[in-house]
Amino acid sequence: MLKLKVGGRGGIDMAAIAKAEAALKSLSGNFSQWLNDEIVKLEAARQEVRASGLNALTVEALYLRAHDLKGLGPPTNFR
């Protein structure tokens, strides 16, 4: 996947790409826990909005939690 994004020509170190892809693959086993952690944080932010109402702090916390959760998903512009 990384090879497709950066191309395999020029000064690209293919061994470094292979090493990076292996490192990413080894992290994939943690994805389920990361996802659950982010959902818990998002729910806590939602509950804070319910308890305190919408204000600069609660909206920012809710936005950041949603943004972090979205960051765990695949790129939407992948081709």
C-alpha positions as CSV (number, residue, x, y, z in Angstrom):
1,M,0.0,0.0,0.0
2,L,2.7,2.5,1.0
3,K,4.6,1.5,-2.2
4,L,1.6,2.5,-4.3
5,K,1.4,5.9,-2.5
6,V,5.1,6.9,-2.9
7,G,6.0,5.0,-6.0
8,G,9.0,2.7,-6.4
9,R,11.3,4.8,-8.4
10,G,14.1,7.2,-7.7
11,G,15.7,7.4,-4.3
12,I,13.0,5.5,-2.5
13,D,14.4,2.9,-0.1
14,M,12.2,-0.2,-0.8
15,A,13.6,-1.9,2.3
16,A,12.5,1.0,4.5
17,I,9.0,0.8,2.9
18,A,8.9,-2.9,3.6
19,K,9.9,-2.3,7.2
20,A,7.3,0.5,7.7
21,E,4.6,-1.8,6.2
22,A,5.6,-4.6,8.6
23,A,5.4,-2.1,11.6
24,L,2.0,-1.0,10.5
25,K,0.8,-4.5,10.2
26,S,2.0,-5.4,13.7
27,L,0.0,-2.5,15.1
28,S,-3.2,-3.6,13.4
29,G,-3.9,-6.1,16.2
30,N,-4.4,-3.1,18.6
31,F,-7.0,-1.5,16.4
32,S,-10.0,-3.0,18.1
33,Q,-8.9,-1.6,21.5
34,W,-8.0,1.8,20.0
35,L,-11.5,2.0,18.5
36,N,-13.2,1.1,21.7
37,D,-11.1,3.6,23.7
38,E,-12.1,6.4,21.2
39,I,-15.8,5.4,21.4
40,V,-15.7,5.6,25.2
41,K,-14.1,9.1,25.0
42,L,-16.7,10.2,22.5
43,E,-19.5,9.0,24.7
44,A,-18.0,10.8,27.7
45,A,-17.8,14.0,25.7
46,R,-21.4,13.6,24.6
47,Q,-22.5,13.1,28.2
48,E,-20.6,16.2,29.2
49,V,-22.6,18.2,26.6
50,R,-25.8,16.8,28.0
51,A,-24.8,17.7,31.6
52,S,-23.2,21.1,31.0
53,G,-24.8,22.2,27.7
54,L,-23.1,23.4,24.6
55,N,-20.3,25.8,25.3
56,A,-16.8,26.4,23.9
57,L,-15.2,23.7,26.1
58,T,-17.8,20.9,25.5
59,V,-18.1,21.6,21.8
60,E,-14.3,21.5,21.4
61,A,-14.1,18.2,23.4
62,L,-16.8,16.6,21.4
63,Y,-15.2,17.8,18.1
64,L,-11.8,16.5,19.1
65,R,-13.2,13.1,20.1
66,A,-15.1,12.8,16.8
67,H,-12.1,13.9,14.9
68,D,-9.9,11.3,16.6
69,L,-12.4,8.6,15.9
70,K,-12.6,9.5,12.3
71,G,-8.9,9.4,12.1
72,L,-9.0,5.7,12.8
73,G,-11.0,5.1,9.6
74,P,-9.7,4.7,6.1
75,P,-9.0,7.7,3.9
76,T,-12.1,8.9,2.1
77,N,-10.2,10.0,-1.0
78,F,-8.2,6.8,-1.5
79,R,-8.0,5.8,-5.1
